[in-house]
């Protein structure tokens, strides 16, 4: 790790510690949201697997 990155890491950790409640709430919301997105994505993919197979997402 580069020495000049250490202050930045401390600043980020201090920021996270100060805002941990809000960040945890945001993470919980985004995790739930990403599960919904993944579920919808999987549903659409299984239906449209034959029509779009351009390899864009590396599946």
KOLZADO-359651 format. One record per atom (N, C-alpha, C, O): residue in three letters; atom name; x, y, z; residue number from 1. Coordinates in steps of 0.02 Angstrom, whole numbers, always signed. Atoms other than C-alpha are relative to their C-alpha. Example, Ala and Ser with C-alpha at 12.3 -4.5 7.8 and 13.67 -1.06 7.14 Angstrom:
BEGIN
- residu, atome, u, v, w, num
- ala, N, +45, -59, +0, 1 .
- ala, CA, +615, -225, +390, 1 .
- ala, C, +45, +60, +0, 1 .
- ala, O, +97, +59, +33, 1 .
- ser, N, -42, -59, -3, 2 .
- ser, CA, +684, -53, +357, 2 .
- ser, C, -39, +55, +37, 2 .
- ser, O, -14, +110, +45, 2 .
END
This chain:
BEGIN
- residu, atome, u, v, w, num
- unk, N, +42, -60, +0, 1 .
- unk, CA, +0, +0, +0, 1 .
- unk, C, +44, +62, +0, 1 .
- unk, O, +94, +65, +35, 1 .
- unk, N, -40, -61, +5, 2 .
- unk, CA, +65, +172, -44, 2 .
- unk, C, -9, +43, +62, 2 .
- unk, O, -65, +47, +89, 2 .
- unk, N, +5, -40, -62, 3 .
- unk, CA, +104, +287, +104, 3 .
- unk, C, -50, +57, -6, 3 .
- unk, O, -82, +75, +44, 3 .
- unk, N, +46, -57, +7, 4 .
- unk, CA, +2, +431, +32, 4 .
- unk, C, -73, -21, +2, 4 .
- unk, O, -117, +22, +8, 4 .
- unk, N, +69, +23, -3, 5 .
- unk, CA, -153, +322, +33, 5 .
- unk, C, -24, -8, +72, 5 .
- unk, O, -85, -10, +84, 5 .
- unk, N, +20, +13, -69, 6 .
- unk, CA, -150, +297, +222, 6 .
- unk, C, -45, +55, +28, 6 .
- unk, O, -96, +38, +59, 6 .
- unk, N, +46, -52, -26, 7 .
- unk, CA, -226, +469, +267, 7 .
- unk, C, -69, -6, -31, 7 .
- unk, O, -119, +5, +3, 7 .
- unk, N, +64, +6, +34, 8 .
- unk, CA, -362, +441, +138, 8 .
- unk, C, -40, -57, +30, 8 .
- unk, O, -101, -51, +41, 8 .
- unk, N, +34, +58, -30, 9 .
- unk, CA, -402, +271, +213, 9 .
- unk, C, -28, +19, +68, 9 .
- unk, O, -85, +2, +85, 9 .
- unk, N, +23, -21, -66, 10 .
- unk, CA, -413, +348, +387, 10 .
- unk, C, -60, +47, -6, 10 .
- unk, O, -108, +41, +32, 10 .
- unk, N, +56, -46, +10, 11 .
- unk, CA, -528, +486, +322, 11 .
- unk, C, -63, -39, -18, 11 .
- unk, O, -117, -25, +8, 11 .
- unk, N, +58, +40, +21, 12 .
- unk, CA, -641, +359, +238, 12 .
- unk, C, -28, -40, +59, 12 .
- unk, O, -88, -43, +68, 12 .
- unk, N, +23, +38, -58, 13 .
- unk, CA, -646, +251, +395, 13 .
- unk, C, -35, +45, +50, 13 .
- unk, O, -86, +25, +79, 13 .
- unk, N, +32, -47, -46, 14 .
- unk, CA, -686, +404, +502, 14 .
- unk, C, -69, +20, -25, 14 .
- unk, O, -117, +24, +13, 14 .
- unk, N, +64, -18, +30, 15 .
- unk, CA, -824, +454, +381, 15 .
- unk, C, -51, -56, +9, 15 .
- unk, O, -108, -45, +29, 15 .
- unk, N, +45, +57, -7, 16 .
- unk, CA, -898, +279, +383, 16 .
- unk, C, -21, -8, +72, 16 .
- unk, O, -80, -23, +86, 16 .
- unk, N, +17, +8, -71, 17 .
- unk, CA, -889, +274, +573, 17 .
- unk, C, -51, +52, +21, 17 .
- unk, O, -98, +37, +59, 17 .
- unk, N, +46, -53, -18, 18 .
- unk, CA, -978, +441, +589, 18 .
- unk, C, -69, -12, -28, 18 .
- unk, O, -120, +2, +4, 18 .
- unk, N, +64, +7, +34, 19 .
- unk, CA, -1114, +396, +466, 19 .
- unk, C, -23, -73, -4, 19 .
- unk, O, -61, -92, -48, 19 .
- unk, N, +12, +72, +6, 20 .
- unk, CA, -1124, +210, +504, 20 .
- unk, C, -74, -18, +0, 20 .
- unk, O, -94, -64, -36, 20 .
- unk, N, +71, +16, -3, 21 .
- unk, CA, -1310, +211, +547, 21 .
- unk, C, -33, +11, -69, 21 .
- unk, O, -68, -33, -94, 21 .
- unk, N, +29, -15, +65, 22 .
- unk, CA, -1360, +295, +384, 22 .
- unk, C, +27, -47, -54, 22 .
- unk, O, -10, -69, -97, 22 .
- unk, N, -30, +44, +51, 23 .
- unk, CA, -1238, +190, +283, 23 .
- unk, C, -29, -70, +6, 23 .
- unk, O, -44, -102, -45, 23 .
- unk, N, +28, +67, -9, 24 .
- unk, CA, -1304, +28, +360, 24 .
- unk, C, -71, -2, -28, 24 .
- unk, O, -90, -51, -61, 24 .
- unk, N, +68, -2, +28, 25 .
- unk, CA, -1482, +80, +318, 25 .
- unk, C, +2, +0, -76, 25 .
- unk, O, -36, -37, -108, 25 .
- unk, N, -6, -2, +73, 26 .
- unk, CA, -1430, +122, +140, 26 .
- unk, C, +20, -68, -28, 26 .
- unk, O, -7, -90, -78, 26 .
- unk, N, -23, +66, +24, 27 .
- unk, CA, -1339, -44, +122, 27 .
- unk, C, -57, -50, +3, 27 .
- unk, O, -67, -89, -43, 27 .
- unk, N, +56, +46, -6, 28 .
- unk, CA, -1491, -139, +186, 28 .
- unk, C, -49, +10, -57, 28 .
- unk, O, -73, -37, -88, 28 .
- unk, N, +46, -16, +55, 29 .
- unk, CA, -1602, -49, +60, 29 .
- unk, C, +28, -23, -66, 29 .
- unk, O, -6, -55, -106, 29 .
- unk, N, -29, +17, +65, 30 .
- unk, CA, -1481, -73, -84, 30 .
- unk, C, +8, -76, -8, 30 .
- unk, O, +2, -101, -64, 30 .
- unk, N, -5, +73, +5, 31 .
- unk, CA, -1456, -258, -42, 31 .
- unk, C, -68, -29, -18, 31 .
- unk, O, -73, -72, -62, 31 .
- unk, N, +67, +23, +18, 32 .
- unk, CA, -1644, -286, -44, 32 .
- unk, C, -16, +17, -72, 32 .
- unk, O, -44, -23, -109, 32 .
- unk, N, +14, -23, +68, 33 .
- unk, CA, -1656, -185, -204, 33 .
- unk, C, +37, -43, -50, 33 .
- unk, O, +10, -61, -102, 33 .
- unk, N, -39, +39, +48, 34 .
- unk, CA, -1516, -283, -287, 34 .
- unk, C, -27, -72, -5, 34 .
- unk, O, -22, -103, -58, 34 .
- unk, N, +31, +66, +5, 35 .
- unk, CA, -1602, -447, -242, 35 .
- unk, C, -60, +3, -47, 35 .
- unk, O, -69, -42, -88, 35 .
- unk, N, +58, -8, +45, 36 .
- unk, CA, -1760, -384, -328, 36 .
- unk, C, +24, +6, -72, 36 .
- unk, O, -3, -27, -117, 36 .
- unk, N, -27, -8, +67, 37 .
- unk, CA, -1658, -328, -479, 37 .
- unk, C, +26, -66, -27, 37 .
- unk, O, +12, -84, -85, 37 .
- unk, N, -28, +64, +23, 38 .
- unk, CA, -1567, -495, -487, 38 .
- unk, C, -56, -50, -17, 38 .
- unk, O, -51, -87, -66, 38 .
- unk, N, +56, +45, +13, 39 .
- unk, CA, -1732, -590, -476, 39 .
- unk, C, -34, +17, -66, 39 .
- unk, O, -47, -27, -107, 39 .
- unk, N, +31, -22, +63, 40 .
- unk, CA, -1811, -486, -615, 40 .
- unk, C, +45, -16, -59, 40 .
- unk, O, +22, -41, -111, 40 .
- unk, N, -48, +12, +53, 41 .
- unk, CA, -1653, -500, -718, 41 .
- unk, C, +1, -74, -19, 41 .
- unk, O, +1, -92, -78, 41 .
- unk, N, -2, +72, +14, 42 .
- unk, CA, -1649, -690, -700, 42 .
- unk, C, -64, -22, -35, 42 .
- unk, O, -62, -64, -81, 42 .
- unk, N, +63, +18, +31, 43 .
- unk, CA, -1833, -703, -745, 43 .
- unk, C, +0, +21, -73, 43 .
- unk, O, -19, -19, -117, 43 .
- unk, N, -1, -23, +69, 44 .
- unk, CA, -1811, -597, -901, 44 .
- unk, C, +50, -40, -41, 44 .
- unk, O, +37, -58, -99, 44 .
- unk, N, -51, +37, +36, 45 .
- unk, CA, -1652, -689, -948, 45 .
- unk, C, -24, -68, -21, 45 .
- unk, O, -12, -90, -78, 45 .
- unk, N, +23, +68, +17, 46 .
- unk, CA, -1733, -860, -942, 46 .
- unk, C, -52, +3, -56, 46 .
- unk, O, -58, -44, -95, 46 .
- unk, N, +51, -6, +52, 47 .
- unk, CA, -1875, -796, -1053, 47 .
- unk, C, +31, +21, -67, 47 .
- unk, O, +8, +0, -120, 47 .
- unk, N, -27, -30, +61, 48 .
- unk, CA, -1766, -702, -1178, 48 .
- unk, C, +69, -26, -17, 48 .
- unk, O, +106, +5, -54, 48 .
- unk, N, -67, +26, +10, 49 .
- unk, CA, -1612, -812, -1177, 49 .
- unk, C, +15, -12, -74, 49 .
- unk, O, +71, -2, -96, 49 .
- unk, N, -11, +17, +70, 50 .
- unk, CA, -1637, -862, -1358, 50 .
- unk, C, +3, +62, -44, 50 .
- unk, O, +37, +63, -95, 50 .
- unk, N, +3, -58, +43, 51 .
- unk, CA, -1673, -688, -1424, 51 .
- unk, C, +61, +45, +8, 51 .
- unk, O, +88, +69, -41, 51 .
- unk, N, -61, -40, -9, 52 .
- unk, CA, -1530, -590, -1343, 52 .
- unk, C, +55, -44, +27, 52 .
- unk, O, +53, -65, +85, 52 .
- unk, N, -59, +38, -21, 53 .
- unk, CA, -1368, -686, -1337, 53 .
- unk, C, +60, +31, -34, 53 .
- unk, O, +95, -2, -73, 53 .
- unk, N, -55, -37, +32, 54 .
- unk, CA, -1242, -554, -1389, 54 .
- unk, C, +64, -4, +40, 54 .
- unk, O, +115, +23, +19, 54 .
- unk, N, -60, +7, -40, 55 .
- unk, CA, -1119, -598, -1251, 55 .
- unk, C, +22, +64, +33, 55 .
- unk, O, +78, +70, +56, 55 .
- unk, N, -18, -65, -28, 56 .
- unk, CA, -1124, -419, -1186, 56 .
- unk, C, +17, -6, +74, 56 .
- unk, O, +63, +28, +98, 56 .
- unk, N, -11, +6, -71, 57 .
- unk, CA, -1132, -473, -1004, 57 .
- unk, C, +45, -58, +18, 57 .
- unk, O, +57, -71, +77, 57 .
- unk, N, -46, +55, -13, 58 .
- unk, CA, -1017, -622, -1023, 58 .
- unk, C, -33, -61, +28, 58 .
- unk, O, +0, -102, +60, 58 .
- unk, N, +33, +60, -24, 59 .
- unk, CA, -1148, -750, -982, 59 .
- unk, C, +12, -58, -47, 59 .
- unk, O, -12, -114, -36, 59 .
END
